[in-house]
Amino acid sequence: MRSMQSIRPDRQRGAAALIVVVVLFFILAMVTAYAGRNLIFEQRTSVNNLRAVQALEIAESGLEYAISRFGIGRVDDQCLPTADVGQNTFRDRYTTQLGDGRFEVAGAKVGLQPTCMLLSTGPSCSCPAAGAPNLIDPVGLAPTFQLTFNTTGIAQAGIVRVTSRGCSSIGKQCYDPRLNDADAVAQVSVLLGLNSALATPPSAPLVVRGSLNANAGQLGVVNTDPPTRGVTIDAGGLVTNSGNLRLSTLPGTPGSASILASDTSLSTLSADRMFVSVFGMDRETYRSQPAAIRITCAGDCSTAIADAASTNPGRVVWAQGPVSIDSNIVLGSPATPLLLVVQGDLTVAANVTLHGVLYLHDPSTDPNHAITWSTTAGSTTIHGAVVAERNLSVAGGPTVIFNPAVLRTINLTQGSLVRVPGSWNDFAGS
């Protein structure tokens, strides 16, 4: 009979270690899987946050784009500046400004939505004058914003609400022809208010901060406006050589009695303060605003000024002088007057008609220097007002006819649109 041999304990020592190792590997696998799950979750959260931020930033850039477009001249269907007088300005394309300065978005303009997408080669925009925006189908994500304008519930003059919807990638929320949803959407809106191009309209047809030298010429000044008491010339200093002035004022009032000389409200101002008192901002800020266009004249400036005024209706034209006008031109109109700033002397040798305001700015640092306004040929007629920020010397016989309606139009409808503080809102996208 075979005897059974006992199993030795040392032969079972590896089994317990194997079980422990397997358990540890299982625990390690679970920890690794959990950590990977958290990592994937964090990555997805980060991507979602990135897309949400991109959507908000593109929506905000849409607001800035609208502000910049509101300040430029005529635009084409791609929102680009154009000299085509058959096109209108961005502001006129999407809003209507009433005579009292109030904006209105009504009729077919309600549904118009200028849209831009950002490509690697730059922005591609559509500014439809009618119907839906039309963009080229992009390759890639193409972040997009779409603008709408409204004035519902806004009774204050010069205020319009702009809403910008931003998409981190082009989708149907920001561009109707697309069938897919955008990755992320954000919407922001802000009230824009008009910063007037003529904060304080002149109260006389010819305003001179210093002295006026008529040089025995045939300068004509007309003011039959009762609210301004028919003042024709308002000067901070003396009016000299005035014997040949052609003055027309309120019935029953002698022309000589319509001159207000040595006006301390003008003479106590510096040239800089004079500028601020008329325009409401300093000189550099004013000429750098979106609603101002600057040109530099060399020789005859007629074409440059006329083209700038025609291409940019409602904008300020700042001409770096001295300026010569040697060709017949008509600048502005009663409905769309022109605010023309001439930096330096002005010489006119043609038939010139200006509906608007002529502001004569003297860059000289000499406080006694006089701006020279010479009319050597033709006839110059200004329907509106003329303002000179230093002494003024007039040669020839220009005519200035005070037109308060023109001044009111500039004051209420022209200038740059800027953000109204505290009006910014954002809304969660879907």
C-alpha positions in Angstrom: 0.0 0.0 0.0 1.4 3.4 -1.1 1.7 6.0 1.6 0.4 9.5 0.9 3.1 12.2 0.9 2.2 15.5 2.7 2.1 18.7 0.6 5.0 20.9 1.7 3.9 24.5 2.7 6.8 26.2 0.8 5.3 25.1 -2.5 2.2 27.5 -2.0 4.0 30.7 -1.2 3.6 32.3 -4.8 -0.1 32.0 -4.9 -0.8 34.7 -2.3 1.7 37.1 -3.9 0.0 36.6 -7.3 -3.4 37.4 -5.8 -2.0 40.6 -4.2 -0.3 41.6 -7.5 -3.5 41.1 -9.5 -5.6 43.1 -7.0 -3.0 45.9 -7.1 -3.0 45.9 -10.9 -6.8 46.0 -10.9 -6.8 49.0 -8.5 -4.1 50.7 -10.6 -6.2 50.1 -13.8 -9.3 51.6 -12.1 -7.3 54.6 -10.9 -5.8 55.1 -14.4 -9.2 54.8 -16.0 -10.7 57.3 -13.6 -7.9 59.7 -14.1 -8.2 59.3 -17.9 -12.0 59.9 -17.6 -11.3 63.1 -15.6 -8.7 64.2 -18.1 -11.1 63.7 -21.0 -13.7 65.6 -19.1 -11.3 68.5 -18.4 -10.3 68.6 -22.0 -13.9 68.7 -23.2 -14.6 71.4 -20.6 -11.6 73.4 -21.8 -12.6 73.1 -25.4 -16.1 74.2 -24.6 -14.8 77.2 -22.6 -12.5 78.1 -25.5 -15.4 78.0 -28.0 -17.6 80.0 -25.7 -14.9 82.7 -25.2 -14.3 82.7 -29.0 -18.0 83.2 -29.6 -18.2 86.1 -27.1 -15.1 87.7 -28.5 -16.3 87.5 -32.1 -19.6 89.0 -31.0 -17.8 91.8 -29.3 -15.7 92.4 -32.4 -19.0 92.7 -34.3 -19.9 95.7 -32.1 -16.6 97.3 -32.8 -17.0 96.7 -36.5 -20.5 98.3 -36.4 -19.1 101.4 -34.7 -16.3 101.7 -37.3 -18.7 101.2 -40.2 -21.1 103.8 -38.8 -18.4 106.4 -39.1 -17.3 105.9 -42.7 -18.7 107.0 -46.1 -20.4 105.0 -48.8 -20.0 101.2 -48.7 -20.7 98.5 -51.3 -22.4 95.1 -50.8 -19.2 93.7 -49.3 -19.1 96.5 -46.7 -16.0 98.1 -48.3 -15.6 101.8 -48.9 -16.6 102.9 -52.4 -16.7 106.1 -54.5 -19.9 104.9 -56.2 -22.5 107.6 -55.5 -25.2 105.1 -56.3 -24.3 103.4 -53.0 -25.2 104.9 -49.6 -23.5 104.9 -46.3 -23.6 102.0 -43.8 -25.5 104.3 -41.4 -28.1 105.1 -44.1 -28.3 101.5 -45.3 -29.5 100.2 -42.0 -31.0 103.1 -40.2 -33.0 106.2 -41.0 -32.2 109.4 -39.1 -35.2 111.8 -38.7 -35.0 115.6 -38.7 -35.0 115.7 -34.9 -32.0 113.4 -34.7 -33.8 110.3 -33.7 -32.8 107.0 -35.4 -35.5 104.8 -36.9 -35.2 101.2 -38.1 -38.4 100.4 -39.9 -39.8 98.7 -43.0 -37.4 96.6 -45.1 -34.4 97.7 -42.9 -35.7 95.7 -39.9 -34.7 92.4 -41.5 -31.3 93.4 -42.8 -28.4 91.7 -41.1 -24.8 92.6 -42.2 -22.6 89.5 -41.6 -18.9 88.9 -41.5 -16.8 85.7 -41.2 -13.2 85.6 -40.3 -10.9 83.6 -42.7 -7.2 83.0 -42.6 -6.9 85.5 -45.4 -8.9 88.2 -43.5 -12.6 89.1 -43.0 -15.2 88.4 -45.7 -18.4 90.5 -45.2 -21.8 91.0 -46.7 -23.8 94.2 -46.3 -27.0 93.6 -48.1 -29.1 96.6 -49.1 -32.0 94.1 -49.5 -32.6 90.5 -48.7 -30.3 88.1 -46.9 -26.5 88.3 -46.6 -24.5 86.5 -49.2 -21.1 85.0 -48.2 -18.8 82.6 -50.0 -19.0 79.1 -48.4 -15.8 78.9 -46.3 -13.3 76.2 -45.7 -12.7 75.6 -42.0 -14.4 76.9 -38.9 -14.8 80.5 -40.0 -15.9 82.4 -36.8 -18.8 84.6 -37.8 -20.8 87.5 -36.4 -24.1 88.9 -37.5 -25.5 92.4 -36.7 -29.0 93.7 -36.2 -30.2 97.2 -35.3 -33.3 98.4 -33.6 -34.8 101.5 -31.9 -37.7 99.9 -30.2 -38.5 101.9 -27.0 -35.8 104.5 -27.7 -37.2 108.0 -27.7 -33.9 109.9 -27.3 -32.3 111.5 -30.3 -29.1 110.0 -31.7 -29.5 106.6 -30.0 -29.6 103.2 -31.7 -29.2 99.7 -30.3 -26.8 97.3 -32.0 -26.9 93.6 -31.3 -24.1 91.3 -32.4 -24.4 87.5 -32.4 -21.1 85.7 -32.6 -20.5 82.1 -33.5 -17.2 80.3 -32.9 -17.7 78.5 -36.2 -20.0 79.4 -39.0 -23.5 78.0 -38.4 -27.2 78.7 -38.9 -27.4 80.8 -35.8 -25.2 83.5 -37.5 -25.8 82.7 -41.2 -29.2 81.3 -42.3 -28.0 79.3 -45.4 -25.9 77.0 -43.2 -27.7 73.8 -42.0 -25.4 72.9 -39.2 -25.3 74.5 -35.7 -22.3 76.5 -34.6 -20.1 75.1 -32.0 -20.8 78.0 -29.6 -23.0 81.1 -29.8 -22.9 84.4 -27.8 -24.9 87.5 -28.2 -24.1 91.0 -27.0 -25.8 94.4 -27.5 -25.0 98.0 -26.8 -26.6 101.4 -27.2 -24.7 103.7 -29.5 -25.1 107.5 -29.1 -24.2 110.3 -31.5 -21.2 112.4 -30.5 -22.2 115.5 -32.5 -19.8 116.9 -35.1 -21.0 120.4 -34.1 -21.6 120.4 -30.4 -22.3 124.1 -30.2 -23.7 125.6 -33.4 -22.5 129.2 -34.1 -25.1 131.9 -33.2 -23.9 134.3 -36.0 -23.0 133.8 -39.6 -19.4 135.0 -39.1 -17.7 134.3 -35.7 -14.1 135.4 -35.2 -12.2 134.8 -31.9 -9.9 137.7 -32.6 -10.1 140.8 -34.8 -11.6 140.9 -38.2 -9.9 142.9 -41.0 -12.3 143.4 -43.9 -9.6 145.0 -46.0 -12.1 147.4 -47.6 -13.5 144.4 -49.6 -17.0 143.5 -50.4 -17.6 140.9 -47.7 -21.3 140.2 -47.4 -23.0 138.8 -44.2 -26.7 138.0 -43.9 -28.6 137.1 -40.8 -32.4 137.5 -40.6 -32.9 135.0 -37.8 -34.8 136.6 -34.9 -33.7 134.1 -32.2 -30.1 135.2 -32.8 -31.1 138.9 -32.8 -29.8 139.2 -36.4 -26.1 139.5 -35.4 -24.1 139.3 -38.5 -20.5 139.4 -37.2 -19.4 138.3 -33.7 -15.8 139.2 -33.1 -13.6 139.0 -30.0 -11.6 141.9 -31.2 -12.1 144.9 -33.4 -13.7 145.0 -36.9 -11.6 147.2 -39.1 -11.8 148.5 -42.7 -15.6 147.7 -42.6 -16.7 150.6 -44.9 -17.6 148.3 -47.8 -19.2 145.5 -45.8 -22.6 144.3 -47.2 -24.6 143.5 -44.1 -28.2 142.4 -44.0 -30.0 141.8 -40.7 -33.5 142.1 -39.2 -35.9 144.5 -40.8 -35.6 148.0 -39.3 -32.1 147.4 -38.0 -29.1 149.2 -39.5 -26.4 146.8 -40.8 -23.7 148.5 -38.7 -25.8 147.8 -35.5 -25.7 144.0 -36.2 -21.9 143.8 -35.6 -20.9 142.5 -32.1 -17.3 143.5 -31.6 -14.9 143.1 -28.6 -17.0 140.2 -27.4 -15.2 139.0 -24.2 -16.8 135.6 -24.3 -14.6 135.0 -27.4 -11.5 137.1 -26.7 -10.9 135.4 -23.3 -10.7 132.0 -25.0 -7.5 130.4 -26.2 -7.4 128.9 -29.7 -7.6 125.4 -28.1 -10.6 126.4 -25.9 -12.3 128.0 -28.9 -12.1 124.7 -30.8 -13.4 122.7 -27.8 -16.3 125.2 -27.3 -17.5 124.7 -30.9 -16.9 120.9 -31.3 -17.0 119.6 -27.8 -13.6 117.8 -28.0 -9.9 118.6 -28.5 -8.5 119.1 -32.0 -6.5 115.8 -32.2 -9.5 113.7 -31.0 -11.8 115.5 -33.4 -9.8 115.0 -36.5 -9.0 111.3 -35.6 -12.6 110.3 -35.0 -14.2 107.8 -37.4 -16.6 110.4 -38.8 -13.7 112.7 -40.0 -11.8 112.3 -43.2 -8.5 114.1 -43.6 -7.0 115.2 -46.9 -3.7 117.0 -47.7 -3.8 119.7 -50.4 -1.1 120.5 -52.8 -2.0 123.2 -55.4 -5.7 123.2 -56.4 -7.7 121.3 -53.8 -11.1 121.5 -55.5 -11.2 118.0 -56.7 -9.9 116.5 -53.5 -12.5 118.3 -51.3 -15.3 117.7 -53.7 -14.5 113.9 -54.0 -14.2 113.6 -50.2 -17.5 115.3 -49.6 -19.3 113.3 -52.4 -17.9 109.9 -51.2 -18.4 110.6 -47.5 -21.8 112.4 -47.1 -22.4 113.4 -43.5 -18.7 113.2 -42.6 -16.4 116.0 -41.5 -13.8 116.9 -44.1 -10.5 118.2 -42.6 -8.3 119.8 -45.3 -4.6 120.2 -44.4 -3.7 123.5 -46.0 -3.0 126.1 -47.1 -6.0 125.4 -49.4 -6.6 126.7 -52.9 -9.9 126.2 -54.7 -9.5 127.0 -58.4 -12.5 125.1 -59.9 -16.2 125.7 -59.6 -17.7 123.3 -57.0 -20.8 122.9 -54.9 -20.2 121.4 -51.5 -23.0 119.8 -49.4 -26.7 120.4 -49.7 -29.4 121.7 -47.4 -30.3 118.1 -46.6 -26.7 116.9 -46.3 -24.6 119.8 -45.3 -20.8 119.7 -45.1 -18.6 120.7 -42.1 -15.3 121.7 -43.7 -12.3 122.4 -41.5 -9.4 124.2 -43.3 -6.1 124.2 -41.6 -4.3 127.2 -42.8 -5.1 130.0 -45.2 -7.9 129.7 -47.8 -7.7 131.1 -51.3 -10.7 130.8 -53.7 -10.5 131.7 -57.4 -13.7 130.1 -58.7 -17.5 129.9 -58.1 -17.9 128.0 -54.8 -21.1 127.2 -52.9 -21.0 125.6 -49.5 -24.0 124.4 -47.6 -22.6 123.9 -44.1 -19.9 125.3 -41.8 -16.5 126.5 -42.7 -14.1 126.4 -39.8 -10.7 128.2 -40.3 -8.0 126.7 -38.1 -4.7 128.4 -37.8 -1.8 126.1 -37.0 0.5 129.0 -36.2 1.8 129.4 -32.6 1.9 133.2 -33.0 -1.1 134.6 -31.1 -1.1 137.7 -33.3 -1.1 135.8 -36.6 -4.1 136.3 -38.8 -5.8 133.6 -41.0 -6.1 134.9 -44.6 -9.3 134.1 -46.5 -8.9 135.5 -50.1 -11.5 135.4 -52.9 -9.6 136.5 -56.0 -12.2 135.5 -58.6 -15.7 134.1 -59.0 -18.2 134.2 -56.2 -18.1 132.4 -52.9 -21.4 131.8 -51.1 -21.7 129.9 -47.8 -25.1 128.9 -46.5 -24.6 128.2 -42.8 -21.7 129.9 -40.9 -18.0 130.6 -40.9 -15.9 130.4 -37.7 -12.3 131.6 -37.4 -10.3 130.6 -34.3 -7.8 133.5 -34.5 -7.6 136.9 -36.2 -9.1 136.9 -39.6 -8.2 138.8 -42.7 -10.7 138.7 -45.6 -9.9 139.8 -49.1 -12.5 140.0 -51.7 -16.3 139.7 -51.5 -17.5 136.3 -50.2 -21.0 136.1 -48.9 -22.0 134.3 -45.8 -25.8 133.6 -45.3 -26.8 132.4 -41.9 -28.8 129.2 -42.1 -29.9 127.8 -38.7 -31.6 124.8 -40.3 -28.2 123.7 -41.8 -26.5 124.1 -38.5 -29.2 122.1 -36.7 -28.9 119.3 -39.2 -25.2 119.0 -38.6 -25.7 119.2 -34.8 -28.4 116.5 -34.7 -27.3 114.1 -37.4 -23.6 114.2 -38.1 -20.7 112.9 -36.0 -19.4 109.6 -34.7 -21.4 107.0 -32.9 -19.9 105.9 -29.6 -20.9 103.5 -26.8 -23.3 104.7 -24.2 -21.8 103.9 -20.8 -23.6 101.2 -18.9 -25.6 99.9 -21.9 -23.6 96.8 -22.7 -25.5 93.5 -22.3 -24.6 89.9 -23.0 -27.0 86.9 -23.3 -26.2 83.2 -23.0 -25.9 81.5 -26.4 -27.5 78.2 -27.2 
